[in-house]
């Protein structure tokens, strides 16, 4: 099977894998920020990604401007996540983790039902802002997919620089290791928790909007993407930003190249990668809780 794959098909799938990997990294970065800082396994993260996509669709259709939707949808989802954190999750920080898990799972179910009520159950797609293809590495590749790849990389670079070079990033990294000490030093750690939760949700919503023109929108898209995002976090290491980046690339490439080379075992190849990583590095490739 491997020998029958053409060079053109391989290059196209390689670019598809990089694009998918960067999108998964955007989503998983929000998960890893929330877990690293707050210790919360956020099952509502995929639902917020879904809401971002649908809000982006409505804004695009209402305004005729995809770029306006790309700017506003994450802000709207950020406001929603602020209400979720302040109105429910904050009350559970002192409780056992199962309370937080059940709460976020319940939020995900509610948001999925809301999407079905507001937007229906039909398969929808966000209109692409531009079309056409560019020649790259000897193949023609859609311009929009290249835009998604480049934009995802730039956003992730901005997140990395924020964590390393700003006071907010310093507080987040310090709180990752000892939130009680950060609070004792006079920094409002609960406010930081809220900011991290909102920022992670906005990253998920941003990813939902930019993939809308590439993939179909449905009320089940949040549930499917959250599984992939958790796989990325497990591969990279719980709480690791660098691990989310590497894990996203690994999973994205494993998914598309697995379909290319081993179509009948594509799903198995993904989980084989996870098993291999956990056998070699039980805590993930980049350890645990390291936002450096």
C-alpha positions, 0 to 999 in steps of 0.5 A: 500500500505504501508503495502505491502512494504518489508523491503528490498525494503524500505532499497534499496529505502532509499539508493537510496533517500540518493544518489539522495539527495546528487547529487541534493545537489551538483547541488543546492549548485551551484545555492545557491552560485550564488544566495546568492553571486550575486543575480542571478537566474541562469537558465543555471545551469542545462545546465552546468550540462548537458554539464559536463555529455556529456564532461565526456562521450566523455573524458571517451570514448576517454581515456578509463579512467572515473577518468580522465574524472571526473577530467577534465570535471568540469575544462572544464565546469568551463572555459565555465562558465568563458566565460559566466560570463565575456562575458555576465552576468557581463554586466547585474549586474546593470540591473533589474533581468529579464535581468539576468534571460533571459540571462541565459535562453537563454544560456541554450537553446543555450547549449541544441542545441549545445549538440544535434548538437555535440552528437545527440539526442540518449540516451547515458550512461557513462560507469561505472568505476566498477561494483558489489554490497556490502552488506549494512544494510542487502541488496546488493547495487551497489558499484558505487551508494555507491561511488556516495553517499560517494563522494558527501558527501565528496565534500559537506563537502569540500565546507562547510569547504571552506566557513567557514574556508578560506579567500575566504569563508569569502569574499563570506559570507561577500559579501552575506550580503553586496557586496558593503561594501566588494568592498569598503574595497578593495576586487575585488568583481567582481572577486569574483563573477566570482569565485563563478559562476565558482565554482558553475558551476564546482559542477554542471558539477561534478554531471553530470559526476558522475550520468552519469553511473547511469542515461541516458544522453539526451539533455533534462536532464538539463531542468529536473534537474534545476526544482529539483534544484530550488525545493531544493533551495526553500525548504532549503531557497534561498542562504542557503548552509545548506538549500541546503543540507537539501533540497536535502535530503528531495527532494531525499527521497520524490521522491524515497519513494513517488514512493515506497509508493504512486506510483500513486501520486509520483509527487504530494508528491514532491510538497506536501512537497514544499507546506508544507514547504512554509506554515510553513516557507515561506522563506524556512527551513534555511531562506534567504541568509545564507551561514554559 
